[in-house]
Amino acid sequence: MFHTSHIEISQSAYKKNIRYLKKIVGEKATISSVIKGNAYGHGVENIVPMAEACKINHFSVFSASEALQVCRVKAPKSQLMIMGFVDDDEIEWAIEHDVEFFVFDIDRLNKTFETARRMKKRARIHIEVETGFHRTGFDYAFLPQLIEILKENKEHYYLEGLCTHYAGAESISNYVRIREQINLYRKFYRYFSRHDVLPCKKHTACSAAVLTYPTTIMDMVRIGIAQYGFWPSPETQMFRFNKDPKDTNPLRRLITWKSRVMVVKNVEAGEFIGYGSSFLANKKMKIAIIPVGYSNGFSRSLSNMGRVLIRGRRVPVIGTVTMNTMTVNVSDIPSVERGDEVVIIGKQNRLNISVASFSEMSNQVNYQTLTRLPADIPRFVVK
Ligand SMILES: Cc1ncc(COP(=O)(O)O)c(C=O)c1O
């Protein structure tokens, strides 16, 4: 097998997460599975069929290039939505393939109607409104003009949705800001309905909003991180735990990342290990070289910090992580040998290395750790 590590994706964990999320979301709202960033590092080609097997038929990505990738693997009846970048010359492709997309400024709106008119085919659009995140979205002050343009171009689009995105629903410190966003979104919606421009779906909620702000669960929710088994923040987990103390940990991580020991060797006391002088052996040591380094998604900031699992024991990374390797101290495992399984993220016997501990040590958030896992590490779906 031509690779130095591989990732296993657990189908049963995914099913469990979706079951839990469906319980919270309820029957009425559609779940859109957010699969941008190569499905948060899990591989679009793995997650799309797993989601479809759980009766999820709506997917969200960031760009047209990600959408193109999803089109190759999704079932024909599954809907796809682009929440961010669509270049002018990609609008035609989106309309042609019934791909839904966010429209958040007048340039894109005009370009969309121009293209739809020329193609004699309706675009499937979601109007994104600015409620306080200040990334993309139409301002409230622009509403009269927006409604007029929408009314004038009725025959060129289906208004699939009216949407917004929250500025940090995972943290209580943003509570006031999120409440204001919810209120402003409602004001936008009232304006639309007063003028008889009615979106098919109202949608605003990401994972954190779904888990902690029930009123944000409308006609559709856009769930990313939680479907992969991660809490958006410890606060979100605490909130759910307080609601239902029986559900201590309803979310399950899908991912396990494994490699193998490449070399085992002994080092004398007084020798430096690896590049430079960041680790000095203070006694005779046995070390193992693992063929995974920062070019494989194992951050260099885990030098002298990280941990991996070998033969059911937790062993520390020593010295600097190089481009293609890390070195670990296996002095306490005399039987260790070349080819032994190394768990970088996941469980081995009774021990576990979580993405969160991995992220905290390398000063990243889970989202970052996951999406930085290189796409060329082979991923296998396991039961
Ligand atoms: C517009 C939008 N909706 C939904 C999501 C999903 O967020 P989460 O992964 O926190 O559920 C994202 C992710 O950043 C997003 O940008």
The ligand as an SDF file (V2000), in Angstrom:
LIG
                    3D

 16 16  0  0  0  0  0  0  0  0999 V2000
  -22.7270   29.6520    6.1690 C   0  0  0  0  0  0  0  0  0  0  0  0
  -22.3860   28.4590    7.0120 C   0  0  0  0  0  0  0  0  0  0  0  0
  -23.3850   27.6790    7.4550 N   0  0  0  0  0  0  0  0  0  0  0  0
  -23.1310   26.5870    8.2140 C   0  0  0  0  0  0  0  0  0  0  0  0
  -21.8450   26.2370    8.5660 C   0  0  0  0  0  0  0  0  0  0  0  0
  -21.6210   25.0040    9.4230 C   0  0  0  0  0  0  0  0  0  0  0  0
  -21.0380   25.3230   10.6440 O   0  0  0  0  0  0  0  0  0  0  0  0
  -20.7370   24.1870   11.7320 P   0  0  0  0  0  0  0  0  0  0  0  0
  -19.6380   23.3490   11.1830 O   0  0  0  0  0  0  0  0  0  0  0  0
  -20.2960   24.9450   12.9200 O   0  0  0  0  0  0  0  0  0  0  0  0
  -21.9760   23.4280   11.9030 O   0  0  0  0  0  0  0  0  0  0  0  0
  -20.7840   27.0380    8.1290 C   0  0  0  0  0  0  0  0  0  0  0  0
  -19.4150   26.7040    8.5420 C   0  0  0  0  0  0  0  0  0  0  0  0
  -18.5490   27.4780    8.7790 O   0  0  0  0  0  0  0  0  0  0  0  0
  -21.0510   28.1800    7.3340 C   0  0  0  0  0  0  0  0  0  0  0  0
  -20.0800   28.9740    6.8880 O   0  0  0  0  0  0  0  0  0  0  0  0
  1  2  1  0
  2  3  1  0
  2 15  2  0
  3  4  2  0
  4  5  1  0
  5  6  1  0
  5 12  2  0
  6  7  1  0
  7  8  1  0
  8  9  2  0
  8 10  1  0
  8 11  1  0
 12 13  1  0
 12 15  1  0
 13 14  2  0
 15 16  1  0
M  END
$$$$
